[in-house]
Amino acid sequence: MLIRSELRALRADDGPQRTAQAEMHRRIGAWRDSARVRAVDEALACFAAGERLADLPALAALTTYRGAREFVDALVAELVCGLDALPLAHVAFRHTHHAGRSSLMLSRAGRVTLSLECRTPAFAAGEDPSSCVLSDIESWDVVLAGAMAGHLIRAREESGSLTFEQDPLVLRRGDTNGRRGSREVLAIEHIASCLTLLRLQRRAEVATPARAYDLATGALIGQASGDVRESRRALMVALLGRMNRREDAPVLAGIARDADEVALRWEAVRECLGLDTATGFRLLGELAQRTGDPIQPDAAALRAQLLEAHPQLAALEERPQCPV
């Protein structure tokens, strides 16, 4: 392995790294303290509280090419100068990168985020053209660089079922696209080199699940929680199950009885059944008898299906539990 002299020196003395990081924080702080960014942060808070975008000039300006470009250019100037002098400094913004998609979160206020987004041809190649995901998120994209071709997918409800219309869409530098994610989806099919966006998003005040649909039939093919906190708790429940410790089964049963989110409770039931069949099946029988519980009908149906497939499970409910 080749280790450059600059990195080798940091092993013995991390002082230069601390100095570089302090300088980068200073530069980002100077950008945040500017009048323009302070006005945007205040507007973000108002937007998160429910105010209309049209009533917030500092924020509405970011949905235009000129306003977005000036906002981002001021930040990039600070970052580029800092990295030019201190190339090992870390840009301290929350960021992600996966499969041709990069995101840098510039600011956040509650359910509202402002981010710099980048998409490469690898992202477009990985998109599934046969389905789309509807989520209760309002989005505004301003194209700062590059171009894309694809479709704007619109969902329409007819006689209790969804149908989808697809209109060809090309976005180039300077263009803006706004959409309500519960009914409109931007499907990117082609990116020539690199697409850079400034994206403003506002999630619904009460999060609803993100749902994936088949475009041809309108059939629901999957869903995920629209609340990051609920997703985090679901991951914790899944981890308890994967640790394969039977003593955790009562903990999962408690979550299944008392948690607020129906999806989380079902995840706890599933993990409890897999971890300790006896505890999980007795839990299922208890939930099946809870009148008024939103998961009571499904719990009763699952219990009946399991008993039909495995009649020996009935003995688990009859066995008396240890009073300890």
DOKOLRO-755055 format. One line per field, with one value per residue (C-alpha): residue in three letters; x negated, y, z. Coordinates in steps of 0.02 Angstrom, whole numbers. Layout:
residuo [Ala; ...]
u [X; ...]
v [Y; ...]
w [Z; ...]
END
This chain:
residuo [Met; Leu; Ile; Arg; Ser; Glu; Leu; Arg; Ala; Leu; Arg; Ala; Asp; Asp; Gly; Pro; Gln; Arg; Thr; Ala; Gln; Ala; Glu; Met; His; Arg; Arg; Ile; Gly; Ala; Trp; Arg; Asp; Ser; Ala; Arg; Val; Arg; Ala; Val; Asp; Glu; Ala; Leu; Ala; Cys; Phe; Ala; Ala; Gly; Glu; Arg; Leu; Ala; Asp; Leu; Pro; Ala; Leu; Ala; Ala; Leu; Thr; Thr; Tyr; Arg; Gly; Ala; Arg; Glu; Phe; Val; Asp; Ala; Leu; Val; Ala; Glu; Leu; Val; Cys; Gly; Leu; Asp; Ala; Leu; Pro; Leu; Ala; His; Val; Ala; Phe; Arg; His; Thr; His; His; Ala; Gly; Arg; Ser; Ser; Leu; Met; Leu; Ser; Arg; Ala; Gly; Arg; Val; Thr; Leu; Ser; Leu; Glu; Cys; Arg; Thr; Pro; Ala; Phe; Ala; Ala; Gly; Glu; Asp; Pro; Ser; Ser; Cys; Val; Leu; Ser; Asp; Ile; Glu; Ser; Trp; Asp; Val; Val; Leu; Ala; Gly; Ala; Met; Ala; Gly; His; Leu; Ile; Arg; Ala; Arg; Glu; Glu; Ser; Gly; Ser; Leu; Thr; Phe; Glu; Gln; Asp; Pro; Leu; Val; Leu; Arg; Arg; Gly; Asp; Thr; Asn; Gly; Arg; Arg; Gly; Ser; Arg; Glu; Val; Leu; Ala; Ile; Glu; His; Ile; Ala; Ser; Cys; Leu; Thr; Leu; Leu; Arg; Leu; Gln; Arg; Arg; Ala; Glu; Val; Ala; Thr; Pro; Ala; Arg; Ala; Tyr; Asp; Leu; Ala; Thr; Gly; Ala; Leu; Ile; Gly; Gln; Ala; Ser; Gly; Asp; Val; Arg; Glu; Ser; Arg; Arg; Ala; Leu; Met; Val; Ala; Leu; Leu; Gly; Arg; Met; Asn; Arg; Arg; Glu; Asp; Ala; Pro; Val; Leu; Ala; Gly; Ile; Ala; Arg; Asp; Ala; Asp; Glu; Val; Ala; Leu; Arg; Trp; Glu; Ala; Val; Arg; Glu; Cys; Leu; Gly; Leu; Asp; Thr; Ala; Thr; Gly; Phe; Arg; Leu; Leu; Gly; Glu; Leu; Ala; Gln; Arg; Thr; Gly; Asp; Pro; Ile; Gln; Pro; Asp; Ala; Ala; Ala; Leu; Arg; Ala; Gln; Leu; Leu; Glu; Ala; His; Pro; Gln; Leu; Ala; Ala; Leu; Glu; Glu; Arg; Pro; Gln; Cys; Pro; Val]
u [0; -64; -44; -88; -205; -67; 41; -109; -150; 26; -3; -136; -54; 129; 106; 109; 271; 351; 291; 361; 528; 540; 509; 643; 768; 724; 757; 923; 970; 931; 1046; 1185; 1167; 1193; 1355; 1417; 1395; 1468; 1623; 1638; 1622; 1759; 1870; 1837; 1904; 2060; 2084; 2071; 2204; 2325; 2307; 2324; 2166; 2233; 2239; 2054; 1951; 1781; 1829; 1931; 1778; 1687; 1813; 1746; 1582; 1505; 1549; 1493; 1330; 1283; 1323; 1218; 1076; 1045; 1025; 918; 800; 768; 747; 633; 519; 510; 474; 346; 244; 286; 327; 347; 485; 658; 812; 924; 1095; 1204; 1178; 1215; 1150; 1218; 1242; 1213; 1309; 1224; 1307; 1240; 1364; 1338; 1473; 1619; 1766; 1882; 1966; 1883; 1713; 1604; 1473; 1350; 1379; 1275; 1327; 1215; 1259; 1240; 1390; 1500; 1445; 1499; 1676; 1822; 1931; 2075; 2117; 2121; 2126; 2253; 2208; 2288; 2146; 2151; 1994; 1918; 1765; 1658; 1535; 1367; 1266; 1292; 1452; 1570; 1704; 1845; 2029; 2141; 2257; 2428; 2541; 2729; 2858; 3004; 3136; 3026; 2871; 2721; 2674; 2515; 2481; 2304; 2256; 2082; 1974; 1804; 1718; 1565; 1461; 1574; 1733; 1841; 1957; 2080; 2189; 2296; 2226; 2393; 2452; 2299; 2131; 1979; 1910; 1733; 1689; 1534; 1394; 1256; 1117; 1165; 1325; 1312; 1467; 1512; 1658; 1785; 1899; 2037; 2107; 2288; 2324; 2392; 2281; 2364; 2278; 2187; 2272; 2202; 2323; 2314; 2341; 2429; 2557; 2561; 2532; 2448; 2283; 2203; 2197; 2079; 2103; 2108; 2044; 1857; 1885; 2002; 1876; 1741; 1848; 1889; 1702; 1677; 1813; 1736; 1567; 1640; 1704; 1539; 1440; 1526; 1544; 1703; 1704; 1748; 1913; 2011; 1939; 2003; 2171; 2183; 2151; 2284; 2411; 2375; 2289; 2386; 2340; 2435; 2292; 2168; 2282; 2297; 2108; 2093; 2219; 2123; 1955; 2029; 2101; 1933; 1835; 1946; 2094; 2182; 2174; 2217; 2368; 2439; 2415; 2508; 2653; 2661; 2665; 2797; 2915; 2886; 3051; 3024; 2838; 2798; 2694; 2821; 2901; 2733; 2666; 2817; 2798; 2612; 2645; 2776; 2658; 2518; 2632; 2695; 2518; 2447; 2583; 2453; 2439; 2604; 2510; 2403; 2553; 2615; 2449; 2454; 2321; 2198; 2261; 2083]
v [0; 172; 298; 475; 576; 699; 559; 476; 639; 648; 485; 568; 739; 777; 962; 1009; 912; 1003; 1169; 1126; 1076; 1233; 1338; 1244; 1269; 1455; 1468; 1377; 1484; 1643; 1583; 1542; 1712; 1806; 1904; 1799; 1632; 1696; 1754; 1584; 1492; 1601; 1567; 1380; 1383; 1476; 1356; 1208; 1290; 1286; 1455; 1466; 1472; 1623; 1720; 1689; 1791; 1734; 1552; 1577; 1656; 1489; 1410; 1522; 1490; 1658; 1648; 1467; 1498; 1649; 1554; 1402; 1501; 1594; 1428; 1347; 1496; 1474; 1285; 1287; 1419; 1320; 1154; 1234; 1289; 1141; 989; 869; 972; 893; 983; 969; 945; 791; 696; 532; 448; 289; 218; 380; 488; 615; 733; 874; 942; 1129; 1171; 1094; 1158; 1025; 940; 1054; 1022; 1116; 1012; 1011; 855; 771; 630; 537; 419; 273; 337; 345; 170; 101; 170; 49; 111; -5; 68; 230; 282; 406; 495; 642; 764; 930; 960; 1102; 1068; 1199; 1133; 1218; 1116; 974; 906; 759; 674; 571; 581; 669; 532; 587; 475; 486; 396; 320; 210; 176; 126; 220; 249; 334; 458; 491; 654; 671; 796; 873; 983; 1089; 1216; 1355; 1251; 1227; 1083; 1084; 935; 859; 687; 611; 628; 669; 582; 637; 485; 515; 404; 486; 598; 645; 680; 754; 835; 959; 1022; 1134; 1044; 1112; 983; 987; 828; 813; 866; 692; 568; 436; 282; 296; 174; 91; 55; -42; 85; -35; -105; 23; -119; -81; -177; -113; 23; 99; 212; 397; 439; 421; 396; 251; 176; 190; 99; -36; -62; -80; -212; -305; -299; -376; -521; -543; -552; -721; -703; -787; -682; -532; -610; -529; -360; -383; -441; -281; -175; -273; -238; -56; 36; 171; 128; -19; -62; -66; -178; -301; -302; -344; -486; -558; -549; -621; -770; -803; -784; -886; -975; -1009; -829; -762; -875; -837; -652; -676; -760; -616; -486; -585; -562; -375; -295; -124; -150; -98; -255; -375; -433; -466; -551; -666; -706; -746; -854; -953; -976; -1037; -1159; -1228; -1256; -1312; -1383; -1425; -1238; -1251; -1342; -1187; -1086; -1222; -1241; -1143; -1010; -1007; -883; -815]
w [0; -46; 95; 46; 154; 204; 276; 358; 446; 519; 611; 716; 734; 701; 732; 546; 524; 670; 599; 427; 502; 606; 450; 352; 494; 494; 308; 318; 468; 369; 231; 355; 439; 276; 262; 116; 205; 369; 273; 190; 357; 432; 280; 294; 473; 417; 271; 391; 499; 351; 266; 77; -28; -123; 41; 76; -50; 13; -13; -171; -251; -236; -355; -494; -584; -541; -356; -340; -432; -327; -167; -214; -294; -131; -39; -173; -174; 12; -1; -154; -79; 82; -2; -117; 33; 145; 35; 183; 264; 279; 212; 364; 284; 297; 135; 46; -111; -189; -364; -459; -336; -222; -99; 10; 137; 149; 275; 367; 470; 536; 389; 259; 179; 56; -32; -175; -281; -415; -533; -655; -800; -679; -583; -738; -790; -621; -626; -649; -793; -749; -578; -478; -296; -229; -67; 21; -17; -109; -214; -314; -422; -508; -637; -605; -730; -853; -927; -913; -1015; -945; -901; -778; -711; -649; -545; -563; -457; -551; -470; -320; -421; -486; -667; -727; -867; -930; -1015; -1094; -1001; -1037; -907; -946; -853; -794; -790; -635; -595; -451; -406; -269; -237; -185; -366; -473; -498; -597; -691; -754; -902; -977; -912; -1034; -908; -740; -679; -535; -444; -300; -219; -94; -12; 117; 192; 246; 425; 460; 370; 262; 189; 24; -95; -251; -395; -557; -696; -813; -691; -550; -425; -259; -257; -97; 34; 160; 310; 273; 448; 475; 662; 629; 508; 640; 767; 639; 610; 797; 806; 658; 745; 902; 797; 704; 866; 892; 1082; 1143; 1301; 1192; 1138; 1283; 1233; 1056; 1123; 1226; 1072; 977; 1115; 1155; 1011; 920; 740; 664; 545; 689; 791; 646; 626; 811; 793; 645; 734; 894; 800; 718; 879; 996; 916; 1081; 1142; 969; 944; 1117; 1076; 912; 1003; 1127; 988; 894; 1043; 1068; 1018; 942; 911; 730; 702; 782; 617; 534; 691; 695; 510; 529; 681; 585; 437; 549; 641; 476; 413; 581; 696; 829; 869; 965; 1104; 1134; 1189; 1306; 1398; 1564; 1580; 1726; 1858; 1877]
END
